[in-house]
């Protein structure tokens, strides 16, 4: 029985992934509507579409896609065993990412309800919450 040792080139995989995601980001900015020679941040990217695809919405989904791709590569490159945190359930990096994203959605909704439109304070709370989840959950 012969065992072949296959070695993946993780540098090339990482650079290729970063290149694809950067090209997608560049495509988003190229597709962004223009108004008076600058980017119209809140203009529709798809006129007459079923969803309000503005540049901030597209960037939000791009960031989620980057997180998912990054965590997939991390799971392949550095497999981990689940750990038990303060919730007393076994979680992996992906589980903690899901808990962070779900909790962040509720934090932002609460921020909008109590404080209104600028979400910078809510974003800071979300980042602190995500750091706590990844540290202790």
C-alpha positions in Angstrom: 0.0 0.0 0.0 1.5 3.3 -1.1 0.6 6.5 0.7 1.1 9.6 -1.3 1.8 12.8 0.5 0.0 15.6 -1.1 1.0 19.1 -0.1 -1.3 22.0 -0.8 0.2 25.3 -1.7 -1.7 27.4 0.9 0.1 30.6 -0.1 -1.3 30.3 -3.7 -4.7 29.4 -2.4 -4.8 32.4 -0.1 -3.5 34.8 -2.7 -6.0 33.5 -5.3 -8.9 33.8 -2.8 -7.8 37.4 -1.9 -7.5 38.2 -5.6 -11.0 37.0 -6.4 -12.6 38.8 -3.4 -10.7 42.0 -4.2 -11.9 41.7 -7.9 -15.5 41.3 -6.6 -15.1 44.4 -4.4 -13.7 46.3 -7.4 -16.6 45.2 -9.5 -19.0 46.5 -6.8 -17.4 49.9 -6.9 -17.4 49.9 -10.7 -21.1 49.0 -10.7 -22.0 51.7 -8.1 -24.2 54.5 -9.5 -22.5 57.8 -10.1 -23.9 61.2 -9.3 -22.1 64.4 -10.2 -18.9 62.5 -10.8 -18.8 60.7 -7.4 -20.3 57.5 -6.0 -24.0 57.8 -5.1 -23.9 55.7 -2.0 -27.7 55.3 -1.7 -28.7 55.2 -5.4 -30.1 51.9 -6.6 -27.6 49.6 -8.3 -30.4 47.7 -10.1 -33.1 50.0 -11.2 -36.6 48.5 -10.8 -35.2 45.5 -8.9 -37.0 43.7 -6.2 -34.5 44.7 -3.5 -32.9 48.0 -2.6 -29.4 47.1 -3.8 -27.4 50.1 -2.8 -23.7 50.1 -2.4 -23.8 49.7 1.4 -26.1 46.7 1.1 -23.8 45.1 -1.5 -20.8 45.8 0.7 -22.5 44.1 3.7 -23.1 41.0 1.7 -19.6 41.1 0.3 -18.3 41.2 3.9 -20.4 38.2 4.9 -19.1 36.3 1.8 -15.5 37.2 2.8 -16.1 35.9 6.3 -17.6 32.6 5.1 -14.8 32.0 2.6 -12.2 32.9 5.2 -13.7 30.6 7.8 -14.0 27.8 5.3 -10.3 28.1 4.4 -9.4 28.2 8.1 -11.5 25.1 8.8 -9.7 23.2 5.9 -6.2 24.4 6.8 -6.5 24.3 10.6 -9.1 21.8 11.6 -10.2 22.2 15.2 -11.9 20.2 17.8 -15.0 21.8 19.3 -14.6 23.4 22.7 -17.0 24.2 25.5 -17.3 27.7 26.7 -19.6 29.6 29.1 -22.7 28.3 27.3 -21.6 24.7 28.1 -22.2 23.6 24.5 -19.5 22.5 22.1 -18.8 25.2 19.5 -16.4 25.5 16.6 -15.2 28.7 14.9 -18.1 28.5 12.5 -20.6 28.2 15.3 -19.1 31.2 17.1 -19.3 33.2 13.8 -23.0 32.3 13.5 -23.7 33.2 17.1 -21.8 36.5 16.6 -23.7 37.4 13.4 -27.1 36.5 14.8 -26.4 38.5 18.0 -25.1 41.4 16.0 -28.3 41.6 14.0 -30.3 41.9 17.3 -27.9 44.4 18.7 -28.3 46.6 15.6 -32.1 46.3 15.7 -32.1 47.3 19.3 -29.8 50.2 18.6 -32.2 51.4 15.8 -35.1 51.1 18.2 -33.6 53.0 21.1 -31.2 55.4 19.4 -32.0 55.8 15.7 -30.2 55.9 12.4 -26.5 56.3 12.9 -25.3 52.8 13.7 -21.7 53.5 14.7 -22.4 52.9 18.3 -24.2 49.7 17.5 -21.3 48.6 15.3 -18.9 49.1 18.2 -21.1 47.1 20.5 -21.3 44.3 17.8 -17.5 44.2 17.5 -17.2 43.9 21.3 -19.9 41.2 21.4 -18.2 39.2 18.6 -14.8 39.5 20.4 -16.5 38.2 23.6 -18.2 35.3 21.8 -15.0 34.2 20.1 -13.1 34.5 23.4 -15.6 32.9 25.9 -18.2 30.9 24.0 
